[in-house]
Amino acid sequence: MSLVLAILALLLGGVMKGATGAGAPVIAAPALTMLFNVQTAVAILVVPNLLGNIWQAWSFRKDALPLRFLVLFAGGGFIGAVLGTWLLVVLAPETLSLLVAFAVIIYIVLRLGKPGWVLPQSRATGLSAPVGLLGGLLQGATGISAPASITFLNAMRLPRPAFIGTIAIFFVAISTAQLPALWTVGLISSQTLGFGLLALVLILVAMPLGNWLGKRLPSRVFDLVLLTLLGLIALKILIEVLVLG
């Protein structure tokens, strides 16, 4: 059952990635955590994250936010991802699983709590480095930067192309930091690379469908599907760790 859920999560993550520019790690990391553990899930997803986002970063490079914002945001994410990888190694698997579940819950609460709030770009630029650092830290430790990175950019109410171009560059930066860091601490192996390539295939297969749907369906449809699935996954992780032990 967990394997089927992981495959469906990767496919849905690909659809979300194609439609909105984000969603693959948000959905896939908790699902893979249920199937393996947090360390393995993060190691599996680092290559798909890097390669998939290089493609989107290049495709939407002209629509991304100004260079100063990108340097601060992505630079903070790069540093945070290295620090987060250290946490990934030193924390207990149960603690990491709970961090994944709580990161998902925080993301859901933030998405539902202030749906109409708009963050001006001038203020967002001043916050870009610390938010990027927090997003990178979450990505390195749990595989999910969304409570910081995606929520932050969503609050700016960016047009779809600008959002995709900006978040893709951020994800390229943190994945570039993660890959050698994970290799150094021994979490990258031929097995995780193999699973990562399989995950990449599933995500890439689904991304064109997401791109097609993203141009035709309201974003609230994707939000509803994403938040519902994430809520179920977080609940399952909490039950497995806190109730079943």
ZAZASE-797274 format. One record per residue: residue in three letters; chain; x, y, z of N, C-alpha, C in turn. Coordinates in steps of 0.02 Angstrom, whole numbers. Layout:
+--------+--------+--------+--------+--------+--------+--------+--------+--------+--------+--------+
! residu ! chaine !    n_x !    n_y !    n_z !   ca_x !   ca_y !   ca_z !    c_x !    c_y !    c_z !
+--------+--------+--------+--------+--------+--------+--------+--------+--------+--------+--------+
!    ALA !      A !      X !      Y !      Z !      X !      Y !      Z !      X !      Y !      Z !
...
+--------+--------+--------+--------+--------+--------+--------+--------+--------+--------+--------+
//
This chain:
+--------+--------+--------+--------+--------+--------+--------+--------+--------+--------+--------+
! residu ! chaine !    n_x !    n_y !    n_z !   ca_x !   ca_y !   ca_z !    c_x !    c_y !    c_z !
+--------+--------+--------+--------+--------+--------+--------+--------+--------+--------+--------+
!    MET !      A !     41 !    -61 !      0 !      0 !      0 !      0 !     43 !     63 !      0 !
!    SER !      A !     95 !     63 !     42 !    139 !    122 !     45 !    175 !    133 !    -21 !
!    LEU !      A !    193 !     78 !    -57 !    227 !     84 !   -121 !    180 !    116 !   -172 !
!    VAL !      A !    117 !     93 !   -174 !     68 !    122 !   -220 !     58 !    196 !   -205 !
!    LEU !      A !     53 !    213 !   -140 !     44 !    282 !   -120 !    104 !    325 !   -141 !
!    ALA !      A !    164 !    296 !   -135 !    225 !    333 !   -154 !    225 !    347 !   -229 !
!    ILE !      A !    206 !    296 !   -269 !    203 !    306 !   -342 !    152 !    358 !   -361 !
!    LEU !      A !     93 !    354 !   -331 !     40 !    403 !   -345 !     62 !    473 !   -323 !
!    ALA !      A !     97 !    476 !   -266 !    121 !    541 !   -242 !    171 !    572 !   -289 !
!    LEU !      A !    216 !    531 !   -317 !    264 !    557 !   -366 !    230 !    581 !   -429 !
!    LEU !      A !    180 !    543 !   -453 !    143 !    565 !   -512 !    104 !    629 !   -499 !
!    LEU !      A !     70 !    632 !   -442 !     34 !    693 !   -425 !     82 !    750 !   -414 !
!    GLY !      A !    140 !    735 !   -384 !    191 !    787 !   -376 !    214 !    815 !   -442 !
!    GLY !      A !    221 !    771 !   -492 !    239 !    794 !   -559 !    185 !    838 !   -590 !
!    VAL !      A !    122 !    819 !   -580 !     67 !    860 !   -604 !     68 !    929 !   -571 !
!    MET !      A !     77 !    929 !   -505 !     80 !    993 !   -469 !    140 !   1034 !   -490 !
!    LYS !      A !    196 !   1001 !   -502 !    257 !   1036 !   -523 !    246 !   1069 !   -591 !
!    GLY !      A !    216 !   1033 !   -637 !    203 !   1061 !   -703 !    152 !   1117 !   -701 !
!    ALA !      A !    103 !   1112 !   -656 !     50 !   1161 !   -654 !     70 !   1225 !   -617 !
!    THR !      A !    106 !   1217 !   -562 !    119 !   1274 !   -518 !    193 !   1290 !   -508 !
!    GLY !      A !    238 !   1245 !   -528 !    309 !   1256 !   -517 !    334 !   1226 !   -452 !
!    ALA !      A !    289 !   1199 !   -411 !    307 !   1170 !   -347 !    258 !   1114 !   -331 !
!    GLY !      A !    278 !   1071 !   -284 !    232 !   1019 !   -263 !    261 !    950 !   -262 !
!    ALA !      A !    311 !    937 !   -304 !    339 !    869 !   -306 !    371 !    849 !   -239 !
!    PRO !      A !    417 !    888 !   -211 !    445 !    868 !   -146 !    393 !    871 !    -90 !
!    VAL !      A !    347 !    920 !    -93 !    298 !    928 !    -41 !    256 !    864 !    -33 !
!    ILE !      A !    237 !    835 !    -89 !    196 !    775 !    -88 !    239 !    712 !    -82 !
!    ALA !      A !    294 !    709 !   -120 !    333 !    648 !   -124 !    373 !    634 !    -61 !
!    ALA !      A !    401 !    685 !    -29 !    443 !    673 !     29 !    406 !    640 !     87 !
!    PRO !      A !    346 !    663 !    106 !    310 !    627 !    159 !    290 !    556 !    138 !
!    ALA !      A !    271 !    547 !     74 !    252 !    480 !     52 !    311 !    433 !     53 !
!    LEU !      A !    370 !    456 !     30 !    430 !    414 !     31 !    455 !    403 !    103 !
!    THR !      A !    441 !    451 !    147 !    459 !    442 !    217 !    420 !    383 !    247 !
!    MET !      A !    357 !    376 !    227 !    317 !    319 !    251 !    345 !    253 !    224 !
!    LEU !      A !    370 !    254 !    162 !    394 !    193 !    131 !    464 !    174 !    156 !
!    PHE !      A !    508 !    224 !    167 !    576 !    212 !    188 !    587 !    245 !    256 !
!    ASN !      A !    623 !    301 !    256 !    633 !    345 !    313 !    651 !    414 !    285 !
!    VAL !      A !    658 !    464 !    329 !    670 !    532 !    305 !    736 !    538 !    268 !
!    GLN !      A !    789 !    507 !    295 !    855 !    512 !    262 !    853 !    485 !    191 !
!    THR !      A !    822 !    426 !    183 !    817 !    395 !    117 !    773 !    436 !     70 !
!    ALA !      A !    718 !    462 !     96 !    673 !    502 !     55 !    708 !    564 !     28 !
!    VAL !      A !    746 !    598 !     71 !    782 !    659 !     50 !    835 !    641 !     -2 !
!    ALA !      A !    871 !    586 !      9 !    923 !    565 !    -37 !    894 !    545 !   -105 !
!    ILE !      A !    836 !    512 !   -105 !    804 !    492 !   -168 !    783 !    553 !   -209 !
!    LEU !      A !    758 !    604 !   -175 !    727 !    660 !   -211 !    777 !    713 !   -233 !
!    VAL !      A !    839 !    711 !   -210 !    885 !    766 !   -225 !    900 !    771 !   -299 !
!    VAL !      A !    910 !    714 !   -333 !    925 !    717 !   -405 !    864 !    737 !   -446 !
!    PRO !      A !    804 !    708 !   -434 !    745 !    733 !   -470 !    732 !    807 !   -458 !
!    ASN !      A !    742 !    830 !   -396 !    733 !    901 !   -382 !    781 !    944 !   -423 !
!    LEU !      A !    843 !    924 !   -425 !    894 !    963 !   -460 !    880 !    965 !   -535 !
!    LEU !      A !    871 !    907 !   -566 !    863 !    905 !   -639 !    796 !    935 !   -661 !
!    GLY !      A !    742 !    919 !   -625 !    677 !    947 !   -644 !    676 !   1022 !   -639 !
!    ASN !      A !    708 !   1049 !   -588 !    707 !   1121 !   -579 !    756 !   1158 !   -624 !
!    ILE !      A !    810 !   1125 !   -645 !    853 !   1156 !   -695 !    813 !   1170 !   -759 !
!    TRP !      A !    772 !   1121 !   -778 !    731 !   1128 !   -839 !    682 !   1186 !   -831 !
!    GLN !      A !    647 !   1189 !   -774 !    598 !   1242 !   -764 !    632 !   1310 !   -755 !
!    ALA !      A !    689 !   1311 !   -721 !    725 !   1375 !   -712 !    746 !   1404 !   -780 !
!    TRP !      A !    768 !   1361 !   -825 !    788 !   1384 !   -891 !    727 !   1406 !   -932 !
!    SER !      A !    673 !   1368 !   -928 !    613 !   1383 !   -967 !    582 !   1448 !   -946 !
!    PHE !      A !    584 !   1466 !   -881 !    551 !   1526 !   -855 !    602 !   1578 !   -832 !
!    ARG !      A !    664 !   1575 !   -857 !    717 !   1619 !   -832 !    701 !   1693 !   -843 !
!    LYS !      A !    665 !   1710 !   -896 !    650 !   1780 !   -911 !    595 !   1807 !   -866 !
!    ASP !      A !    558 !   1763 !   -832 !    502 !   1785 !   -791 !    519 !   1789 !   -717 !
!    ALA !      A !    578 !   1764 !   -697 !    596 !   1763 !   -626 !    604 !   1833 !   -599 !
!    LEU !      A !    602 !   1838 !   -532 !    609 !   1903 !   -498 !    679 !   1931 !   -509 !
!    PRO !      A !    690 !   1996 !   -492 !    755 !   2028 !   -505 !    813 !   1991 !   -473 !
!    LEU !      A !    873 !   2003 !   -500 !    934 !   1967 !   -480 !    949 !   1974 !   -406 !
!    ARG !      A !    940 !   2033 !   -378 !    956 !   2043 !   -307 !    913 !   1997 !   -263 !
!    PHE !      A !    850 !   1994 !   -278 !    805 !   1950 !   -240 !    828 !   1877 !   -247 !
!    LEU !      A !    843 !   1857 !   -308 !    863 !   1787 !   -321 !    927 !   1769 !   -284 !
!    VAL !      A !    976 !   1814 !   -284 !   1040 !   1800 !   -250 !   1029 !   1791 !   -175 !
!    LEU !      A !    990 !   1836 !   -145 !    977 !   1832 !    -73 !    936 !   1770 !    -55 !
!    PHE !      A !    883 !   1758 !    -93 !    838 !   1703 !    -79 !    872 !   1636 !    -90 !
!    ALA !      A !    901 !   1627 !   -150 !    934 !   1564 !   -166 !    998 !   1555 !   -125 !
!    GLY !      A !   1035 !   1609 !   -112 !   1095 !   1604 !    -72 !   1081 !   1582 !     -1 !
!    GLY !      A !   1028 !   1610 !     29 !   1007 !   1588 !     95 !    987 !   1515 !     95 !
!    GLY !      A !    952 !   1495 !     42 !    931 !   1425 !     36 !    991 !   1378 !     31 !
!    PHE !      A !   1042 !   1398 !     -6 !   1102 !   1356 !    -14 !   1135 !   1343 !     54 !
!    ILE !      A !   1144 !   1396 !     93 !   1175 !   1389 !    159 !   1131 !   1347 !    205 !
!    GLY !      A !   1066 !   1360 !    204 !   1020 !   1323 !    246 !   1018 !   1249 !    230 !
!    ALA !      A !   1024 !   1231 !    166 !   1022 !   1161 !    146 !   1082 !   1123 !    174 !
!    VAL !      A !   1140 !   1155 !    175 !   1199 !   1122 !    204 !   1189 !   1110 !    278 !
!    LEU !      A !   1164 !   1161 !    314 !   1151 !   1153 !    386 !   1097 !   1101 !    399 !
!    GLY !      A !   1046 !   1100 !    356 !    992 !   1052 !    364 !   1015 !    980 !    354 !
!    THR !      A !   1063 !    969 !    309 !   1090 !    902 !    298 !   1125 !    877 !    361 !
!    TRP !      A !   1158 !    921 !    397 !   1189 !    902 !    460 !   1136 !    878 !    510 !
!    LEU !      A !   1079 !    914 !    513 !   1024 !    893 !    557 !    996 !    825 !    535 !
!    LEU !      A !    995 !    814 !    470 !    970 !    751 !    444 !   1010 !    692 !    469 !
!    VAL !      A !   1074 !    703 !    480 !   1119 !    649 !    502 !   1115 !    639 !    578 !
!    VAL !      A !   1110 !    693 !    616 !   1117 !    688 !    688 !   1052 !    674 !    725 !
!    LEU !      A !    994 !    690 !    694 !    930 !    680 !    728 !    905 !    609 !    719 !
!    ALA !      A !    867 !    584 !    768 !    839 !    517 !    765 !    786 !    512 !    710 !
!    PRO !      A !    777 !    454 !    679 !    727 !    446 !    626 !    657 !    466 !    647 !
!    GLU !      A !    638 !    448 !    709 !    571 !    466 !    733 !    562 !    541 !    738 !
!    THR !      A !    615 !    575 !    761 !    613 !    648 !    766 !    606 !    679 !    697 !
!    LEU !      A !    643 !    653 !    649 !    639 !    679 !    581 !    570 !    667 !    551 !
!    SER !      A !    541 !    609 !    563 !    473 !    595 !    538 !    423 !    644 !    567 !
!    LEU !      A !    430 !    659 !    632 !    385 !    708 !    663 !    396 !    777 !    633 !
!    LEU !      A !    459 !    794 !    619 !    473 !    859 !    587 !    440 !    864 !    519 !
!    VAL !      A !    441 !    809 !    481 !    408 !    808 !    416 !    333 !    821 !    425 !
!    ALA !      A !    302 !    784 !    472 !    230 !    791 !    484 !    212 !    862 !    506 !
!    PHE !      A !    252 !    890 !    553 !    237 !    957 !    577 !    251 !   1010 !    524 !
!    ALA !      A !    302 !    999 !    482 !    314 !   1046 !    426 !    254 !   1047 !    379 !
!    VAL !      A !    226 !    988 !    366 !    167 !    984 !    322 !    107 !   1020 !    355 !
!    ILE !      A !     97 !   1008 !    420 !     41 !   1040 !    455 !     49 !   1116 !    456 !
!    ILE !      A !    109 !   1140 !    469 !    122 !   1213 !    468 !    107 !   1242 !    399 !
!    TYR !      A !    128 !   1206 !    347 !    115 !   1229 !    279 !     40 !   1234 !    266 !
!    ILE !      A !      2 !   1183 !    287 !    -71 !   1184 !    277 !   -103 !   1243 !    315 !
!    VAL !      A !    -81 !   1252 !    377 !   -109 !   1307 !    418 !    -94 !   1375 !    386 !
!    LEU !      A !    -32 !   1383 !    363 !    -14 !   1447 !    332 !    -53 !   1459 !    268 !
!    ARG !      A !    -64 !   1406 !    229 !   -101 !   1414 !    166 !   -174 !   1432 !    179 !
!    LEU !      A !   -203 !   1403 !    232 !   -274 !   1415 !    247 !   -285 !   1477 !    290 !
!    GLY !      A !   -234 !   1495 !    330 !   -244 !   1547 !    381 !   -253 !   1617 !    354 !
!    LYS !      A !   -212 !   1636 !    304 !   -216 !   1704 !    277 !   -217 !   1702 !    200 !
!    PRO !      A !   -271 !   1676 !    172 !   -273 !   1668 !     99 !   -271 !   1733 !     60 !
!    GLY !      A !   -292 !   1788 !     91 !   -295 !   1851 !     54 !   -238 !   1899 !     67 !
!    TRP !      A !   -191 !   1879 !    111 !   -137 !   1924 !    130 !    -87 !   1932 !     73 !
!    VAL !      A !    -65 !   1994 !     60 !    -17 !   2007 !      7 !     46 !   2039 !     36 !
!    LEU !      A !    104 !   2013 !     20 !    168 !   2039 !     43 !    199 !   2082 !    -12 !
!    PRO !      A !    209 !   2147 !     -1 !    239 !   2189 !    -53 !    309 !   2165 !    -71 !
!    GLN !      A !    328 !   2174 !   -134 !    392 !   2148 !   -157 !    450 !   2184 !   -123 !
!    SER !      A !    443 !   2249 !   -108 !    497 !   2286 !    -75 !    512 !   2256 !     -6 !
!    ARG !      A !    460 !   2238 !     31 !    470 !   2208 !     97 !    495 !   2136 !     90 !
!    ALA !      A !    470 !   2102 !     38 !    490 !   2033 !     28 !    564 !   2027 !     13 !
!    THR !      A !    592 !   2076 !    -23 !    664 !   2074 !    -38 !    705 !   2077 !     26 !
!    GLY !      A !    684 !   2117 !     74 !    719 !   2121 !    137 !    715 !   2057 !    178 !
!    LEU !      A !    663 !   2018 !    167 !    654 !   1955 !    204 !    681 !   1895 !    166 !
!    SER !      A !    703 !   1905 !    104 !    718 !   1849 !     60 !    775 !   1805 !     86 !
!    ALA !      A !    828 !   1835 !    114 !    885 !   1795 !    138 !    866 !   1752 !    198 !
!    PRO !      A !    836 !   1780 !    251 !    818 !   1737 !    308 !    765 !   1685 !    291 !
!    VAL !      A !    717 !   1703 !    249 !    666 !   1653 !    230 !    699 !   1599 !    187 !
!    GLY !      A !    745 !   1618 !    143 !    781 !   1569 !    103 !    821 !   1522 !    147 !
!    LEU !      A !    854 !   1551 !    198 !    893 !   1510 !    246 !    848 !   1459 !    281 !
!    LEU !      A !    789 !   1482 !    304 !    742 !   1437 !    338 !    717 !   1383 !    290 !
!    GLY !      A !    701 !   1403 !    229 !    678 !   1354 !    179 !    731 !   1302 !    164 !
!    GLY !      A !    793 !   1324 !    157 !    848 !   1277 !    144 !    859 !   1230 !    203 !
!    LEU !      A !    853 !   1257 !    264 !    860 !   1216 !    324 !    807 !   1161 !    327 !
!    LEU !      A !    745 !   1180 !    313 !    690 !   1132 !    312 !    700 !   1080 !    257 !
!    GLN !      A !    722 !   1103 !    198 !    734 !   1057 !    142 !    788 !   1007 !    159 !
!    GLY !      A !    843 !   1031 !    188 !    898 !    986 !    205 !    879 !    935 !    257 !
!    ALA !      A !    840 !    956 !    307 !    823 !    912 !    364 !    763 !    867 !    351 !
!    THR !      A !    715 !    890 !    310 !    653 !    853 !    301 !    635 !    838 !    229 !
!    GLY !      A !    667 !    873 !    182 !    649 !    866 !    111 !    593 !    911 !     90 !
!    ILE !      A !    568 !    954 !    135 !    512 !    998 !    121 !    528 !   1070 !    142 !
!    SER !      A !    536 !   1114 !     93 !    549 !   1185 !    109 !    486 !   1226 !    106 !
!    ALA !      A !    430 !   1196 !     87 !    369 !   1232 !     71 !    343 !   1278 !    125 !
!    PRO !      A !    344 !   1258 !    191 !    318 !   1304 !    241 !    351 !   1373 !    240 !
!    ALA !      A !    413 !   1376 !    218 !    447 !   1440 !    212 !    446 !   1466 !    140 !
!    SER !      A !    473 !   1427 !     94 !    485 !   1452 !     26 !    420 !   1464 !    -14 !
!    ILE !      A !    378 !   1414 !    -18 !    318 !   1420 !    -60 !    268 !   1468 !    -29 !
!    THR !      A !    260 !   1463 !     37 !    214 !   1509 !     71 !    236 !   1582 !     62 !
!    PHE !      A !    301 !   1593 !     66 !    330 !   1660 !     58 !    315 !   1688 !    -11 !
!    LEU !      A !    329 !   1649 !    -63 !    317 !   1673 !   -131 !    242 !   1679 !   -146 !
!    ASN !      A !    202 !   1633 !   -119 !    130 !   1638 !   -128 !    103 !   1703 !    -99 !
!    ALA !      A !    132 !   1724 !    -42 !    109 !   1786 !    -10 !    122 !   1848 !    -54 !
!    MET !      A !    170 !   1842 !   -100 !    185 !   1898 !   -144 !    136 !   1902 !   -202 !
!    ARG !      A !     94 !   1851 !   -210 !     44 !   1848 !   -263 !     76 !   1858 !   -333 !
!    LEU !      A !    128 !   1820 !   -345 !    163 !   1825 !   -409 !    123 !   1793 !   -465 !
!    PRO !      A !    129 !   1818 !   -526 !    100 !   1783 !   -583 !    132 !   1713 !   -589 !
!    ARG !      A !     96 !   1666 !   -619 !    120 !   1597 !   -624 !    190 !   1592 !   -653 !
!    PRO !      A !    206 !   1625 !   -710 !    275 !   1618 !   -738 !    329 !   1645 !   -690 !
!    ALA !      A !    315 !   1701 !   -657 !    365 !   1729 !   -610 !    375 !   1683 !   -550 !
!    PHE !      A !    321 !   1654 !   -525 !    326 !   1608 !   -469 !    367 !   1547 !   -489 !
!    ILE !      A !    352 !   1517 !   -546 !    387 !   1457 !   -568 !    461 !   1471 !   -579 !
!    GLY !      A !    477 !   1526 !   -613 !    547 !   1542 !   -626 !    586 !   1554 !   -563 !
!    THR !      A !    555 !   1588 !   -515 !    590 !   1605 !   -452 !    599 !   1544 !   -408 !
!    ILE !      A !    546 !   1505 !   -398 !    551 !   1447 !   -353 !    596 !   1394 !   -383 !
!    ALA !      A !    598 !   1388 !   -449 !    642 !   1339 !   -481 !    715 !   1356 !   -469 !
!    ILE !      A !    733 !   1420 !   -474 !    802 !   1441 !   -460 !    820 !   1427 !   -387 !
!    PHE !      A !    773 !   1440 !   -342 !    784 !   1425 !   -271 !    796 !   1351 !   -261 !
!    PHE !      A !    755 !   1309 !   -292 !    762 !   1236 !   -285 !    827 !   1211 !   -315 !
!    VAL !      A !    849 !   1240 !   -370 !    913 !   1221 !   -399 !    969 !   1236 !   -350 !
!    ALA !      A !    966 !   1294 !   -317 !   1019 !   1313 !   -270 !   1022 !   1264 !   -211 !
!    ILE !      A !    965 !   1247 !   -182 !    967 !   1204 !   -123 !    983 !   1132 !   -142 !
!    SER !      A !    962 !   1110 !   -201 !    980 !   1042 !   -223 !   1054 !   1037 !   -239 !
!    THR !      A !   1082 !   1091 !   -267 !   1154 !   1093 !   -281 !   1194 !   1088 !   -216 !
!    ALA !      A !   1168 !   1118 !   -163 !   1202 !   1113 !    -98 !   1191 !   1043 !    -68 !
!    GLN !      A !   1131 !   1017 !    -75 !   1115 !    953 !    -44 !   1154 !    894 !    -72 !
!    LEU !      A !   1162 !    892 !   -137 !   1191 !    833 !   -169 !   1261 !    817 !   -142 !
!    PRO !      A !   1310 !    863 !   -144 !   1375 !    846 !   -116 !   1374 !    836 !    -40 !
!    ALA !      A !   1329 !    874 !     -5 !   1324 !    865 !     67 !   1300 !    795 !     85 !
!    LEU !      A !   1249 !    771 !     50 !   1224 !    704 !     62 !   1275 !    651 !     44 !
!    TRP !      A !   1313 !    664 !     -9 !   1366 !    617 !    -30 !   1420 !    614 !     25 !
!    THR !      A !   1438 !    672 !     52 !   1491 !    674 !    103 !   1472 !    635 !    165 !
!    VAL !      A !   1409 !    639 !    185 !   1388 !    604 !    247 !   1366 !    532 !    234 !
!    GLY !      A !   1372 !    508 !    172 !   1359 !    438 !    157 !   1287 !    420 !    144 !
!    LEU !      A !   1244 !    469 !    130 !   1174 !    454 !    117 !   1157 !    444 !     43 !
!    ILE !      A !   1205 !    459 !      0 !   1196 !    447 !    -72 !   1229 !    380 !    -88 !
!    SER !      A !   1191 !    335 !   -118 !   1217 !    269 !   -139 !   1191 !    253 !   -208 !
!    SER !      A !   1215 !    199 !   -236 !   1190 !    178 !   -302 !   1116 !    163 !   -298 !
!    GLN !      A !   1093 !    136 !   -241 !   1022 !    120 !   -233 !    979 !    183 !   -231 !
!    THR !      A !    999 !    233 !   -192 !    960 !    294 !   -188 !    961 !    332 !   -255 !
!    LEU !      A !   1018 !    329 !   -290 !   1021 !    361 !   -356 !    975 !    326 !   -405 !
!    GLY !      A !    972 !    259 !   -401 !    927 !    221 !   -444 !    855 !    238 !   -430 !
!    PHE !      A !    836 !    239 !   -366 !    768 !    259 !   -348 !    754 !    331 !   -369 !
!    GLY !      A !    805 !    373 !   -364 !    797 !    442 !   -383 !    782 !    450 !   -457 !
!    LEU !      A !    816 !    411 !   -498 !    804 !    414 !   -570 !    734 !    388 !   -587 !
!    LEU !      A !    712 !    336 !   -552 !    643 !    312 !   -562 !    593 !    365 !   -542 !
!    ALA !      A !    606 !    399 !   -486 !    562 !    453 !   -464 !    561 !    509 !   -516 !
!    LEU !      A !    620 !    525 !   -544 !    625 !    577 !   -595 !    582 !    560 !   -656 !
!    VAL !      A !    583 !    497 !   -677 !    543 !    476 !   -734 !    469 !    487 !   -720 !
!    LEU !      A !    446 !    466 !   -661 !    375 !    474 !   -644 !    356 !    548 !   -642 !
!    ILE !      A !    399 !    590 !   -613 !    384 !    662 !   -609 !    382 !    693 !   -679 !
!    LEU !      A !    432 !    676 !   -721 !    435 !    705 !   -788 !    377 !    683 !   -832 !
!    VAL !      A !    355 !    621 !   -823 !    298 !    596 !   -861 !    235 !    636 !   -845 !
!    ALA !      A !    228 !    655 !   -782 !    167 !    690 !   -761 !    170 !    766 !   -771 !
!    MET !      A !    230 !    794 !   -777 !    236 !    868 !   -781 !    200 !    898 !   -841 !
!    PRO !      A !    204 !    869 !   -902 !    167 !    900 !   -958 !     92 !    904 !   -946 !
!    LEU !      A !     64 !    852 !   -914 !     -7 !    855 !   -897 !    -21 !    913 !   -850 !
!    GLY !      A !     23 !    921 !   -800 !     15 !    976 !   -753 !     20 !   1044 !   -787 !
!    ASN !      A !     67 !   1051 !   -834 !     75 !   1113 !   -870 !     12 !   1130 !   -910 !
!    TRP !      A !    -17 !   1078 !   -940 !    -79 !   1087 !   -979 !   -137 !   1107 !   -933 !
!    LEU !      A !   -143 !   1072 !   -876 !   -197 !   1087 !   -830 !   -188 !   1156 !   -797 !
!    GLY !      A !   -124 !   1174 !   -784 !   -111 !   1237 !   -751 !   -134 !   1298 !   -790 !
!    LYS !      A !   -137 !   1291 !   -855 !   -160 !   1346 !   -898 !   -235 !   1348 !   -905 !
!    ARG !      A !   -270 !   1297 !   -878 !   -342 !   1291 !   -890 !   -384 !   1288 !   -826 !
!    LEU !      A !   -356 !   1265 !   -771 !   -395 !   1257 !   -710 !   -375 !   1309 !   -658 !
!    PRO !      A !   -422 !   1330 !   -616 !   -406 !   1378 !   -563 !   -356 !   1349 !   -513 !
!    SER !      A !   -314 !   1391 !   -485 !   -263 !   1367 !   -439 !   -294 !   1337 !   -376 !
!    ARG !      A !   -355 !   1357 !   -358 !   -387 !   1330 !   -297 !   -401 !   1255 !   -303 !
!    VAL !      A !   -409 !   1231 !   -365 !   -419 !   1159 !   -375 !   -357 !   1121 !   -354 !
!    PHE !      A !   -298 !   1145 !   -375 !   -235 !   1113 !   -356 !   -224 !   1120 !   -281 !
!    ASP !      A !   -241 !   1178 !   -254 !   -232 !   1188 !   -182 !   -273 !   1137 !   -142 !
!    LEU !      A !   -335 !   1126 !   -163 !   -379 !   1080 !   -127 !   -352 !   1009 !   -128 !
!    VAL !      A !   -331 !    987 !   -187 !   -303 !    919 !   -194 !   -239 !    912 !   -153 !
!    LEU !      A !   -195 !    962 !   -159 !   -131 !    960 !   -124 !   -141 !    958 !    -48 !
!    LEU !      A !   -182 !   1004 !    -22 !   -190 !   1010 !     50 !   -225 !    949 !     79 !
!    THR !      A !   -273 !    920 !     42 !   -307 !    860 !     66 !   -259 !    801 !     71 !
!    LEU !      A !   -220 !    791 !     18 !   -173 !    736 !     18 !   -120 !    745 !     73 !
!    LEU !      A !    -95 !    806 !     80 !    -44 !    819 !    131 !    -71 !    807 !    201 !
!    GLY !      A !   -133 !    826 !    212 !   -164 !    815 !    277 !   -168 !    741 !    294 !
!    LEU !      A !   -186 !    701 !    245 !   -191 !    628 !    256 !   -122 !    597 !    269 !
!    ILE !      A !    -73 !    619 !    231 !     -5 !    593 !    240 !     23 !    612 !    309 !
!    ALA !      A !     14 !    675 !    329 !     38 !    697 !    394 !      4 !    658 !    450 !
!    LEU !      A !    -61 !    646 !    443 !    -98 !    608 !    493 !    -70 !    537 !    498 !
!    LYS !      A !    -56 !    506 !    441 !    -30 !    438 !    440 !     39 !    435 !    475 !
!    ILE !      A !     82 !    483 !    461 !    148 !    484 !    493 !    141 !    492 !    569 !
!    LEU !      A !     98 !    537 !    591 !     88 !    548 !    662 !     62 !    485 !    697 !
!    ILE !      A !     16 !    451 !    665 !    -11 !    389 !    694 !     43 !    336 !    699 !
!    GLU !      A !     83 !    329 !    646 !    135 !    277 !    646 !    189 !    291 !    699 !
!    VAL !      A !    207 !    355 !    709 !    261 !    371 !    756 !    235 !    375 !    828 !
!    LEU !      A !    179 !    409 !    838 !    155 !    423 !    906 !    109 !    369 !    934 !
!    VAL !      A !     71 !    336 !    891 !     23 !    287 !    915 !     49 !    216 !    909 !
!    LEU !      A !     73 !    199 !    848 !     96 !    131 !    837 !    168 !    121 !    861 !
!    GLY !      A !    206 !    176 !    862 !    275 !    172 !    886 !    321 !    134 !    842 !
+--------+--------+--------+--------+--------+--------+--------+--------+--------+--------+--------+
//
